[in-house]
């Protein structure tokens, strides 16, 4: 039977292990930001050995492998992170980047979508979803997530421009025009927005019914 002393000792060991894990993971993050990828990889590997059921060190290993263009290793690391913590938006975001780099846009789209379902404010996943949708020609789902994002961040000119582009492709010309006017209110000198607005206006003029006067 465990004594109170044994329970307290076990608790102290667990706290010490957690603290050591946190230090290693944070060091890995710092080294990764500084571009010292080998040291970052060592820290993440040590953290993963210490807490093998946590997703964070595997996400770190995936990011490092992705930066080194080791796509196979990155995929394995992100898949491991997703298994450890199925609600990890970062794990699915990492898998999306791997699949997108391989040109597997359908799978990248699904992974970006999964990431956004877990984290609707994830701008990287949102723009990745936009890029994948442009490659695939499927826009309905990404339009929804862009609209949701803009409800929270109405002043994001980059996302407004993406949404305007998709509206224009879908023939929603008035919606596209309103988005572009909002973009130009935020960034008056943005040439891409000026050009797209001109094109949208030309399309709108061509599709607008002309008034006809019946002869007496």
Backbone as CSV, one residue per row, in Angstrom:
resi,resn,N_x,N_y,N_z,CA_x,CA_y,CA_z,C_x,C_y,C_z
1,UNK,0.849,-1.198,0.000,0.000,0.000,0.000,0.876,1.237,0.000
2,UNK,0.520,2.204,-0.859,1.320,3.415,-0.948,1.098,4.295,0.270
3,UNK,2.172,4.857,0.763,2.072,5.792,1.875,1.870,7.205,1.337
4,UNK,1.509,8.122,2.221,1.368,9.530,1.836,2.691,10.048,1.277
5,UNK,3.785,9.599,1.873,5.112,10.019,1.395,5.347,9.559,-0.046
6,UNK,4.954,8.292,-0.343,5.137,7.759,-1.695,4.317,8.549,-2.712
7,UNK,3.068,8.863,-2.335,2.189,9.616,-3.245,2.773,10.995,-3.519
8,UNK,3.255,11.646,-2.461,3.849,12.983,-2.627,5.102,12.904,-3.495
9,UNK,5.891,11.841,-3.293,7.122,11.675,-4.080,6.787,11.461,-5.543
10,UNK,5.771,10.630,-5.825,5.361,10.397,-7.214,4.871,11.689,-7.856
11,UNK,4.129,12.481,-7.077,3.637,13.752,-7.596,4.776,14.700,-7.921
12,UNK,5.797,14.706,-7.077,6.953,15.574,-7.305,7.711,15.156,-8.562
13,UNK,7.834,13.823,-8.763,8.514,13.320,-9.964,7.749,13.725,-11.214
14,UNK,6.407,13.576,-11.157,5.579,13.935,-12.321,5.696,15.421,-12.630
15,UNK,5.684,16.256,-11.583,5.811,17.712,-11.800,7.176,18.048,-12.392
16,UNK,8.199,17.346,-11.902,9.545,17.586,-12.425,9.654,17.197,-13.888
17,UNK,9.041,16.060,-14.247,9.070,15.607,-15.636,8.324,16.594,-16.536
18,UNK,7.166,17.073,-16.058,6.385,18.045,-16.839,7.169,19.331,-17.043
19,UNK,7.837,19.785,-15.978,8.628,21.013,-16.093,9.776,20.823,-17.081
20,UNK,10.454,19.674,-16.997,11.560,19.386,-17.911,11.053,19.341,-19.355
21,UNK,9.880,18.717,-19.546,9.274,18.670,-20.885,9.007,20.073,-21.409
22,UNK,8.399,20.910,-20.578,8.063,22.276,-21.005,9.311,23.062,-21.394
23,UNK,10.387,22.881,-20.615,11.647,23.579,-20.914,12.203,23.113,-22.257
24,UNK,12.219,21.805,-22.487,12.750,21.263,-23.744,11.922,21.734,-24.941
25,UNK,10.602,21.698,-24.791,9.731,22.106,-25.899,9.912,23.589,-26.214
26,UNK,10.022,24.402,-25.173,10.200,25.846,-25.384,11.573,26.143,-25.990
27,UNK,12.588,25.414,-25.545,13.918,25.575,-26.139,13.894,25.211,-27.622
28,UNK,13.201,24.117,-27.931,13.065,23.724,-29.335,12.417,24.824,-30.155
29,UNK,11.374,25.438,-29.612,10.711,26.535,-30.320,11.653,27.709,-30.545
30,UNK,12.420,28.040,-29.523,13.370,29.161,-29.635,14.434,28.872,-30.688
31,UNK,15.010,27.681,-30.653,16.027,27.320,-31.651,15.436,27.330,-33.058
32,UNK,14.185,26.865,-33.197,13.552,26.849,-34.517,13.376,28.257,-35.051
33,UNK,12.957,29.182,-34.201,12.785,30.582,-34.615,14.120,31.187,-35.046
34,UNK,15.181,30.816,-34.337,16.517,31.335,-34.651,17.147,30.642,-35.862
35,UNK,16.499,29.609,-36.378,17.036,28.891,-37.533,18.048,27.824,-37.188
36,UNK,18.214,27.536,-35.889,19.149,26.487,-35.461,18.377,25.159,-35.422
37,UNK,18.130,24.619,-36.598,17.195,23.506,-36.731,17.708,22.214,-36.108
38,UNK,19.020,21.996,-36.160,19.570,20.768,-35.570,19.360,20.748,-34.061
39,UNK,19.611,21.894,-33.413,19.404,21.971,-31.959,17.909,21.868,-31.630
40,UNK,17.090,22.495,-32.456,15.643,22.406,-32.240,15.190,20.953,-32.313
41,UNK,15.707,20.232,-33.305,15.339,18.829,-33.483,15.764,18.001,-32.275
42,UNK,16.935,18.275,-31.732,17.411,17.544,-30.551,16.482,17.781,-29.360
43,UNK,16.066,19.029,-29.170,15.184,19.359,-28.048,13.817,18.697,-28.207
44,UNK,13.268,18.761,-29.406,11.956,18.144,-29.636,12.022,16.625,-29.453
45,UNK,13.115,16.016,-29.914,13.268,14.569,-29.767,13.338,14.182,-28.292
46,UNK,14.093,14.942,-27.514,14.193,14.673,-26.074,12.844,14.863,-25.392
47,UNK,12.112,15.899,-25.805,10.788,16.145,-25.226,9.824,15.009,-25.565
48,UNK,9.898,14.504,-26.797,9.023,13.409,-27.221,9.333,12.133,-26.442
49,UNK,10.597,11.894,-26.127,10.964,10.719,-25.337,10.453,10.853,-23.898
50,UNK,10.424,12.087,-23.416,9.990,12.338,-22.045,8.474,12.227,-21.908
51,UNK,7.742,12.779,-22.895,6.270,12.746,-22.878,5.778,12.267,-24.240
52,UNK,5.835,10.972,-24.509,5.526,10.457,-25.852,4.055,10.591,-26.249
53,UNK,3.182,10.907,-25.302,1.759,11.031,-25.627,1.329,12.471,-25.874
54,UNK,2.288,13.379,-25.884,1.970,14.786,-26.152,2.228,15.093,-27.633
55,UNK,1.399,15.955,-28.207,1.521,16.277,-29.633,2.614,17.299,-29.922
56,UNK,2.857,18.224,-28.994,3.705,19.385,-29.264,5.087,19.043,-29.830
57,UNK,5.842,18.102,-29.228,7.180,17.855,-29.773,7.149,17.256,-31.175
58,UNK,6.118,16.477,-31.481,6.008,15.902,-32.827,5.652,16.980,-33.849
59,UNK,4.852,17.955,-33.423,4.582,19.096,-34.305,5.875,19.852,-34.578
60,UNK,6.679,20.051,-33.530,7.975,20.711,-33.706,8.873,19.945,-34.661
61,UNK,8.939,18.626,-34.490,9.758,17.796,-35.394,9.242,17.891,-36.831
62,UNK,7.926,17.950,-36.986,7.354,18.078,-38.319,7.714,19.398,-38.975
63,UNK,7.666,20.466,-38.195,8.015,21.791,-38.725,9.476,21.831,-39.164
64,UNK,10.350,21.270,-38.336,11.778,21.232,-38.681,11.989,20.431,-39.968
65,UNK,11.386,19.258,-40.051,11.541,18.413,-41.244,10.995,19.115,-42.487
66,UNK,9.898,19.849,-42.312,9.309,20.576,-43.439,10.269,21.651,-43.933
67,UNK,10.905,22.351,-42.998,11.858,23.398,-43.381,13.089,22.816,-44.080
68,UNK,13.420,21.572,-43.749,14.562,20.906,-44.371,14.166,20.121,-45.624
69,UNK,12.904,20.275,-46.019,12.361,19.609,-47.214,12.392,18.087,-47.077
70,UNK,12.257,17.593,-45.853,12.154,16.153,-45.612,10.675,15.825,-45.427
71,UNK,9.956,15.775,-46.547,8.502,15.704,-46.494,7.997,14.411,-45.860
72,UNK,8.681,13.308,-46.130,8.269,12.040,-45.544,8.325,12.074,-44.025
73,UNK,9.444,12.580,-43.490,9.589,12.673,-42.040,8.569,13.638,-41.455
74,UNK,8.349,14.749,-42.153,7.378,15.730,-41.669,5.984,15.117,-41.589
75,UNK,5.620,14.354,-42.609,4.291,13.734,-42.633,4.121,12.761,-41.467
76,UNK,5.134,11.936,-41.234,5.070,10.974,-40.123,4.932,11.704,-38.790
77,UNK,5.685,12.786,-38.613,5.643,13.533,-37.353,4.270,14.160,-37.130
78,UNK,3.713,14.787,-38.163,2.400,15.417,-38.015,1.296,14.373,-37.818
79,UNK,1.407,13.234,-38.506,0.422,12.157,-38.305,0.490,11.635,-36.867
80,UNK,1.698,11.508,-36.332,1.863,11.066,-34.948,1.226,12.073,-33.999
81,UNK,1.456,13.363,-34.256,0.858,14.407,-33.414,-0.664,14.338,-33.455
82,UNK,-1.230,14.106,-34.632,-2.689,14.018,-34.762,-3.249,12.807,-34.018
83,UNK,-2.492,11.706,-34.018,-2.932,10.530,-33.256,-2.861,10.795,-31.754
84,UNK,-1.818,11.489,-31.327,-1.668,11.777,-29.897,-2.777,12.717,-29.417
85,UNK,-3.070,13.732,-30.212,-4.095,14.719,-29.837,-4.967,15.009,-31.062
86,UNK,-6.067,14.283,-31.219,-6.910,14.428,-32.413,-7.540,15.812,-32.575
87,UNK,-7.512,16.633,-31.525,-8.058,17.988,-31.630,-6.965,19.033,-31.850
88,UNK,-5.792,18.600,-32.308,-4.680,19.524,-32.558,-4.789,20.130,-33.945
89,UNK,-5.190,21.385,-34.015,-5.296,22.076,-35.297,-3.933,22.173,-35.974
90,UNK,-2.872,22.349,-35.183,-1.525,22.482,-35.755,-1.089,21.217,-36.486
91,UNK,-1.473,20.052,-35.960,-1.089,18.792,-36.604,-1.718,18.698,-37.992
92,UNK,-2.997,19.043,-38.100,-3.667,18.978,-39.402,-3.161,20.073,-40.331
93,UNK,-2.827,21.243,-39.767,-2.246,22.298,-40.585,-0.909,21.885,-41.174
94,UNK,-0.104,21.169,-40.367,1.180,20.667,-40.871,0.993,19.641,-41.966
95,UNK,0.048,18.721,-41.773,-0.232,17.728,-42.810,-0.706,18.403,-44.095
96,UNK,-1.495,19.455,-43.956,-1.967,20.177,-45.141,-0.799,20.763,-45.926
97,UNK,0.182,21.323,-45.213,1.333,21.914,-45.910,2.165,20.854,-46.624
98,UNK,2.319,19.686,-45.989,3.051,18.591,-46.630,2.344,18.167,-47.914
99,UNK,1.032,17.939,-47.816,0.271,17.462,-48.978,0.259,18.513,-50.089
100,UNK,0.194,19.781,-49.690,0.169,20.842,-50.702,1.502,20.915,-51.446
101,UNK,2.597,20.758,-50.710,3.905,20.773,-51.362,4.067,19.606,-52.325
102,UNK,3.400,18.506,-52.037,3.460,17.344,-52.932,2.511,17.477,-54.130
103,UNK,1.683,18.491,-54.126,0.727,18.654,-55.213,-0.542,17.846,-55.026
104,UNK,-0.737,17.287,-53.833,-1.955,16.529,-53.531,-2.975,17.514,-52.962
105,UNK,-3.586,18.302,-53.856,-4.426,19.416,-53.413,-5.723,18.957,-52.758
106,UNK,-6.258,17.813,-53.189,-7.498,17.310,-52.583,-7.276,16.972,-51.106
107,UNK,-6.172,16.281,-50.813,-5.868,15.940,-49.424,-5.495,17.191,-48.626
108,UNK,-4.738,18.101,-49.249,-4.385,19.361,-48.581,-5.646,20.133,-48.210
109,UNK,-6.600,20.176,-49.144,-7.872,20.862,-48.896,-8.556,20.264,-47.669
110,UNK,-8.623,18.934,-47.608,-9.275,18.265,-46.483,-8.569,18.576,-45.161
111,UNK,-7.238,18.593,-45.173,-6.491,18.859,-43.951,-6.638,20.318,-43.507
112,UNK,-6.595,21.255,-44.461,-6.840,22.659,-44.123,-8.236,22.823,-43.527
113,UNK,-9.190,22.119,-44.112,-10.575,22.201,-43.649,-10.690,21.666,-42.221
114,UNK,-10.026,20.530,-41.963,-10.031,19.964,-40.614,-9.402,20.936,-39.620
115,UNK,-8.317,21.568,-40.021,-7.652,22.555,-39.173,-8.599,23.711,-38.841
116,UNK,-9.327,24.199,-39.846,-10.233,25.327,-39.641,-11.449,24.949,-38.813
117,UNK,-11.859,23.702,-38.897,-12.958,23.250,-38.050,-12.569,23.293,-36.577
118,UNK,-11.279,23.112,-36.309,-10.772,23.159,-34.938,-10.352,24.562,-34.524
119,UNK,-9.983,25.385,-35.498,-9.487,26.735,-35.208,-9.898,27.663,-36.352
120,UNK,-11.074,28.278,-36.236,-11.607,29.099,-37.341,-10.819,30.375,-37.572
121,UNK,-9.954,30.758,-36.634,-9.158,31.978,-36.794,-7.765,31.703,-37.360
122,UNK,-7.509,30.475,-37.811,-6.179,30.116,-38.304,-5.997,30.667,-39.722
123,UNK,-5.305,31.799,-39.821,-5.163,32.486,-41.104,-4.322,31.680,-42.095
124,UNK,-3.286,30.996,-41.611,-2.444,30.188,-42.497,-3.274,29.093,-43.164
125,UNK,-4.113,28.411,-42.366,-4.971,27.365,-42.922,-6.002,27.951,-43.874
126,UNK,-6.504,29.119,-43.538,-7.516,29.763,-44.378,-6.953,30.094,-45.756
127,UNK,-5.770,30.687,-45.779,-5.156,31.030,-47.063,-4.697,29.777,-47.802
128,UNK,-4.274,28.739,-47.057,-3.932,27.469,-47.691,-5.150,26.830,-48.335
129,UNK,-6.288,26.925,-47.662,-7.540,26.397,-48.213,-7.909,27.144,-49.492
130,UNK,-7.698,28.456,-49.477,-7.953,29.274,-50.672,-7.069,28.824,-51.839
131,UNK,-5.772,28.625,-51.570,-4.859,28.206,-52.638,-5.232,26.834,-53.181
132,UNK,-5.567,25.894,-52.287,-5.953,24.549,-52.732,-7.241,24.596,-53.541
133,UNK,-8.173,25.434,-53.115,-9.445,25.530,-53.831,-9.244,26.094,-55.225
134,UNK,-8.311,27.028,-55.377,-8.022,27.586,-56.700,-7.436,26.519,-57.621
135,UNK,-6.607,25.646,-57.069,-6.033,24.561,-57.861,-7.093,23.541,-58.271
136,UNK,-8.086,23.334,-57.399,-9.090,22.306,-57.644,-10.351,22.836,-58.322
137,UNK,-10.578,24.148,-58.229,-11.784,24.724,-58.814,-13.026,24.504,-57.971
138,UNK,-12.870,24.282,-56.662,-14.015,24.126,-55.760,-13.976,25.246,-54.732
139,UNK,-15.044,26.042,-54.682,-14.975,27.282,-53.907,-16.005,27.411,-52.786
140,UNK,-17.073,26.624,-52.801,-18.180,26.857,-51.877,-17.739,26.800,-50.412
141,UNK,-16.966,25.764,-50.043,-16.572,25.608,-48.648,-15.622,26.721,-48.203
142,UNK,-14.682,27.073,-49.066,-13.717,28.097,-48.663,-14.389,29.455,-48.554
143,UNK,-15.385,29.737,-49.394,-16.124,30.994,-49.281,-16.761,31.091,-47.900
144,UNK,-17.353,29.988,-47.438,-17.980,29.984,-46.110,-16.963,30.338,-45.024
145,UNK,-15.783,29.707,-45.059,-14.798,29.951,-44.005,-14.183,31.348,-44.095
146,UNK,-14.045,31.871,-45.301,-13.586,33.255,-45.439,-14.611,34.222,-44.842
147,UNK,-15.878,33.956,-45.092,-16.936,34.813,-44.536,-16.959,34.744,-43.013
148,UNK,-16.795,33.533,-42.470,-16.762,33.372,-41.009,-15.579,34.129,-40.409
149,UNK,-14.413,33.995,-41.052,-13.218,34.681,-40.558,-13.424,36.199,-40.564
150,UNK,-14.032,36.713,-41.626,-14.214,38.161,-41.745,-15.243,38.704,-40.766
151,UNK,-16.123,37.868,-40.285,-17.032,38.312,-39.237,-16.258,38.710,-37.981
152,UNK,-15.133,38.026,-37.748,-14.297,38.324,-36.579,-13.217,39.351,-36.902
153,UNK,-12.776,39.364,-38.164,-11.669,40.242,-38.555,-12.060,41.025,-39.824
154,UNK,-13.006,41.950,-39.706,-13.535,42.625,-40.908,-12.527,43.519,-41.618
155,UNK,-11.425,43.855,-40.957,-10.446,44.744,-41.571,-9.263,44.036,-42.194
156,UNK,-9.353,42.733,-42.450,-8.243,41.982,-43.039,-8.317,42.091,-44.559
157,UNK,-7.496,42.972,-45.123,-7.563,43.249,-46.562,-7.186,42.035,-47.402
158,UNK,-6.232,41.232,-46.933,-5.797,40.067,-47.706,-6.933,39.058,-47.850
159,UNK,-7.655,38.819,-46.765,-8.759,37.862,-46.810,-9.927,38.441,-47.610
160,UNK,-10.180,39.723,-47.475,-11.222,40.371,-48.285,-10.929,40.208,-49.775
161,UNK,-9.659,40.366,-50.146,-9.296,40.237,-51.560,-9.481,38.789,-52.039
162,UNK,-9.101,37.820,-51.201,-9.319,36.417,-51.555,-10.805,36.142,-51.767
163,UNK,-11.627,36.656,-50.872,-13.064,36.438,-50.985,-13.619,37.103,-52.239
164,UNK,-13.134,38.302,-52.542,-13.576,38.988,-53.761,-13.225,38.169,-55.004
165,UNK,-12.036,37.580,-55.005,-11.602,36.749,-56.133,-12.546,35.558,-56.336
166,UNK,-12.907,34.914,-55.240,-13.797,33.758,-55.336,-15.212,34.168,-55.727
167,UNK,-15.690,35.267,-55.172,-17.006,35.767,-55.579,-17.037,36.030,-57.087
168,UNK,-15.973,36.645,-57.586,-15.912,36.954,-59.022,-15.931,35.669,-59.844
169,UNK,-15.183,34.657,-59.411,-15.154,33.380,-60.142,-16.518,32.691,-60.134
170,UNK,-17.268,32.895,-59.051,-18.587,32.271,-58.918,-19.701,33.110,-59.549
171,UNK,-19.324,34.268,-60.118,-20.326,35.121,-60.755,-21.110,35.986,-59.786
172,UNK,-20.673,36.047,-58.521,-21.336,36.904,-57.535,-20.701,38.295,-57.611
173,UNK,-21.027,38.999,-58.670,-20.292,40.216,-59.017,-20.515,41.357,-58.032
174,UNK,-21.729,41.509,-57.552,-21.983,42.595,-56.604,-21.266,42.335,-55.282
175,UNK,-21.272,41.076,-54.827,-20.535,40.738,-53.606,-19.042,40.992,-53.799
176,UNK,-18.520,40.616,-54.969,-17.106,40.854,-55.270,-16.800,42.349,-55.246
177,UNK,-17.688,43.133,-55.855,-17.482,44.593,-55.915,-17.441,45.198,-54.517
178,UNK,-18.353,44.774,-53.648,-18.387,45.312,-52.288,-17.113,44.961,-51.522
179,UNK,-16.627,43.721,-51.688,-15.374,43.323,-51.032,-14.205,44.174,-51.523
180,UNK,-14.152,44.387,-52.826,-13.039,45.150,-53.398,-13.081,46.609,-52.963
181,UNK,-14.267,47.167,-52.835,-14.381,48.539,-52.323,-13.882,48.612,-50.879
182,UNK,-14.164,47.564,-50.103,-13.659,47.510,-48.722,-12.136,47.397,-48.699
183,UNK,-11.583,46.571,-49.611,-10.125,46.442,-49.713,-9.499,47.799,-50.027
184,UNK,-10.060,48.506,-51.003,-9.475,49.779,-51.431,-9.667,50.873,-50.388
185,UNK,-10.684,50.734,-49.552,-10.835,51.676,-48.440,-9.709,51.484,-47.422
186,UNK,-9.249,50.221,-47.297,-8.151,49.915,-46.373,-6.790,50.161,-47.005
187,UNK,-6.653,49.798,-48.306,-5.382,49.937,-49.028,-5.653,50.580,-50.386
188,UNK,-5.775,51.911,-50.432,-6.187,52.596,-51.667,-5.258,52.370,-52.854
189,UNK,-4.005,52.016,-52.610,-3.043,51.876,-53.704,-2.819,50.428,-54.128
190,UNK,-3.674,49.522,-53.692,-3.465,48.093,-53.999,-3.818,47.846,-55.469
191,UNK,-2.822,47.634,-56.358,-3.106,47.554,-57.794,-3.948,46.334,-58.184
192,UNK,-3.737,45.189,-57.493,-4.513,43.996,-57.839,-6.000,44.221,-57.607
193,UNK,-6.322,44.955,-56.526,-7.724,45.226,-56.220,-8.332,46.173,-57.254
194,UNK,-7.550,47.164,-57.673,-8.026,48.110,-58.702,-8.310,47.360,-59.999
195,UNK,-7.374,46.492,-60.397,-7.543,45.747,-61.650,-8.747,44.814,-61.589
196,UNK,-8.900,44.098,-60.463,-10.018,43.163,-60.352,-11.346,43.919,-60.306
197,UNK,-11.366,45.060,-59.642,-12.594,45.857,-59.592,-13.002,46.307,-60.993
198,UNK,-12.027,46.712,-61.791,-12.321,47.113,-63.172,-12.892,45.940,-63.968
199,UNK,-12.303,44.755,-63.799,-12.780,43.567,-64.503,-14.185,43.184,-64.041
200,UNK,-14.423,43.247,-62.737,-15.751,42.937,-62.198,-16.782,43.917,-62.739
201,UNK,-16.395,45.188,-62.807,-17.330,46.198,-63.323,-17.652,45.943,-64.788
202,UNK,-16.639,45.551,-65.577,-16.882,45.246,-66.996,-17.834,44.048,-67.127
203,UNK,-17.597,43.007,-66.314,-18.492,41.844,-66.362,-19.906,42.221,-65.941
204,UNK,-19.992,43.045,-64.932,-21.303,43.489,-64.447,-22.048,44.263,-65.527
205,UNK,-21.328,45.133,-66.232,-21.957,45.928,-67.296,-22.430,45.036,-68.439
206,UNK,-21.647,43.972,-68.751,-22.028,43.082,-69.852,-23.267,42.257,-69.515
207,UNK,-23.398,41.902,-68.235,-24.519,41.027,-67.844,-25.757,41.809,-67.428
208,UNK,-25.616,43.130,-67.240,-26.770,43.927,-66.795,-27.750,44.066,-67.954
209,UNK,-29.044,43.789,-67.738,-30.013,43.929,-68.846,-30.180,45.373,-69.239
210,UNK,-30.242,45.590,-70.549,-30.406,46.947,-71.074,-31.896,47.290,-71.181
211,UNK,-32.218,48.561,-70.912,-33.592,49.004,-71.052,-33.931,49.120,-72.538
212,UNK,-35.055,48.612,-72.923,-35.463,48.734,-74.310,-36.755,49.513,-74.389
213,UNK,-36.888,50.250,-75.440,-38.096,51.067,-75.645,-38.876,50.454,-76.781
214,UNK,-40.117,50.077,-76.517,-40.939,49.471,-77.549,-41.429,50.521,-78.543
215,UNK,-41.344,50.150,-79.780,-41.821,51.089,-80.809,-43.344,51.197,-80.738
216,UNK,-43.918,52.379,-81.001,-45.386,52.548,-80.941,-46.054,51.759,-82.055
